[in-house]
Amino acid sequence: MKISRRTICALALASASSLAGAQSFPSKPIRLVVAGSAGASTAAVARALGAGLSERLGVPVIVDPKPGANGVVAGSIVTKSAPDGYTLMVTPSDSQVLAPLVTKDIPYVPEKDFTPIAKVAELNVMFAIASKVPASNMKEFVALAKSQPGKLTFGSSGLGGVHHLTVEMLRQREGLNMLHVPYKGGAEVAQALAAGEFVLFAGSPLLLAPLAKGGKVKALA
């Protein structure tokens, strides 16, 4: 499984696909429920997607971020909505693929309850560390982490998501002992890293590159 890159998809309720093709569609605003926080990369993609859809379809498109539980909160909201094509979900693919494997009692089955509409973006993952960490590249950081087993922490946007598992792959490959600190969304993690609340985050370049350019975090890879 390759998780060093995050795909963002638009999904609809499975039973809504035929309704969305009716000639009268759309006749009212469309809601894009985002599996992520308002400042996260998924929300940025959703806003760009919503602007294009609104211009093309001639109706307002409302972007509605619903972070939490690695996309399960957003998925639960969408499955409770009317299957009429007016509520869509913009979600990282890993939220739909990985969440059922690591989270108990998810109230839906992604492959049965949702219909994929389109892949709308593909984002790489950037490794970044807090500016106070005495390392300037990945080799130096790995050496530092090995010298302090169990003392360094890394953040993620949720248990079992691509941000979490990318660091877990690094930990397994290099034999690192680090503590995982999950947050509610990617934007919150990036700001927490800049504030020095933990030392490592593997997240979206959309969030981390501006912080790196401003000297608030260090980009490693």
N, C-alpha and C positions, 0 to 999 in steps of 0.2 A: 504494500500500500504506500503510495507516494503522497506525503502530506506537507511537502515543502512549498506547495503552491495552493492557494485558496480560490475555488471557483464560486462565483455568486450567481444564483439562479432565480428565476421568477417561477412560482408555482401557483396553481389554482386548485380548488377543491375538485376531486375527480369527477363528480357528477355535474360540474359546471361547464365542462368543455363544449358541449353541444349548445347550451344556452347562449354562450358568448358569441356564437356564430350567427345568431339571429339578426335579421335586417334592422330591427329597432335598437340594437345594441351599438353604442351605449346611449342611454337616455338620462343618466344621472351621474353624479361624481363616482369615481373609482377610488377605492381605498387600497393603498399599498402598505401592508403590515410588514415592518422590518424586524427581522430576527437579530436585533442589536440595538445599542444605545444611539441617541441622536447624534453624537459626535464620532461614531465609529465609521470605518470605511464602508461597511455595507449600507449605512444610511446615506453616505455621500453618493454611492452608486445609485441608490433608490431615488434620490432627489434628481439626479441627471436623467434617469429613466423616466421618472414621473413628468418632468418638464417636456420631454420629447413626446410622451404618450398624450399629454394634455393638448399639445399643439396639433398632433396628428388626428386625435379623436374628437376634439372640440368640446371636451368636458373637463372639469377640474379633476386633478389626480392628487389625492391627499396622502402624503407620506406620514405614516404613523409608527414610530419606533416603539418596540415592545421588547426590551432586553430581559435577560434572565434565563437561567437553566440551560445554557448552550442552545438556545433556539426553541426550547420546549414551550416557553411562555407564549411566544408568537404563534407557534404551531397550534397550541390549544385554542387560542382566540380565533384563528382562521377556521378550524374545524367546527366551531360553534356558530359560525356565520352562515347566512343563507347561501346555498350553492347556486348563485345566479350570475356568477362571473364578475361581480362588482367588488369582491374582496379577494385580493391576491397577496401572496407572501413573497417578499424578496429575502432570500436566505443564503448563507454560505452552504455549499453542498455538504461540508463536513458536519454541520449541525443536524442534517437529516440522516446522514449515513452513520455517524458515530454516536449521536445521542442515544438511540435505542440500545446500543451495545453497552453503555456505561451508566445509564440512568434507569432506575426502576419506575414502574407504573406510569409510563408515558401514555396519555389518553388517546393515542392515535397510532396508526401504522403508516409510516410515510409512503411506502410503495403502493398502498391500497387507497389511502385517503387523499393523496395529492396527485395532480397531473403536472409534470414538468412542461413549461411553456417555452423557455429559452434560457440559454446561458448568456448572461449579460455582461460579465466581466471575469477576468482572471488576474489575481494579484499574487505577487511573490511574497515571501515572508522575510522580514529583516530581523536579524539578531542585534539587539542594542543593550547597553549596560548603563547604569547610573554614572553620571559624570565624576562622582567621587571615587569610583572603583579604580584601583591602580593597575589598569591594563589598557592596551591600545589596539589589540587585535585578538582574534579567537584563540590563538596558541597561548598567549599570555593569560587570557581569562581562564582557560582550561587548567593551566598550571596553578593559578591562584585558587580555583575551586578545589583542586586535588589537595592543596596544602591546608585547606580549612574544611574538612569533611563535616557535613551536617550543620554548618554555620551560615552558609549563603542561601538566599531565597530567590525564587523567580516567580513572576506574576503571570496570570493568564486571564482570558475573558470567560473562563468557565471550565469545569472539570470535563475532560474528555474531548475538548475542542482541538482544532488544529494548532492553536497557540500553545496549549498544554502539551499535546503529544509531540510537537516538534522538539521541544526542550527535553521531553522524556527520551526521544531517540538519541539526542546528544548525550544525555546522562548515561544511557545504556552503552553507547559506543565508547565513551571516554571513562566510564566507571566513576561518575561523579555522584556525590551524596549531597543533594540540595533539597530544600523545603519548598513545596508548592503553595502559593497564596492565590486563590481564585478571586476574581472581581466580577462585577456584574456585566461589564462591557469593555471593549477594546480601548475606547477613549479614556475611560477611567484608569485603565492599567497604564496607558502611556503617560498620563499626568502623574500617576503615583510613582512611576519610574523616574520622571523628571524631578520629583520631590525627594527621591532617595529612599522611598519606603521599602524597596527591595533592590536587587542588583541586576537582574536579567529579565528581558522580555523578548519573545520572538513574535512580532506582530506585523501589522500592515505598514508598508513604507509611506502610505498616505498619512498615517499618524506620526510615525517616527522620524521620517526624513526632515520635516520642518524643525523638530526638536533638536535633531543632530546638527543641522545647519546653524541653529541658534546657540549651540554649545551646551544645551541642557541635558543631553544624553550623548553617549558615544556609540556610533554605528560600527559593528564588527564585521558583518557579512550579510 
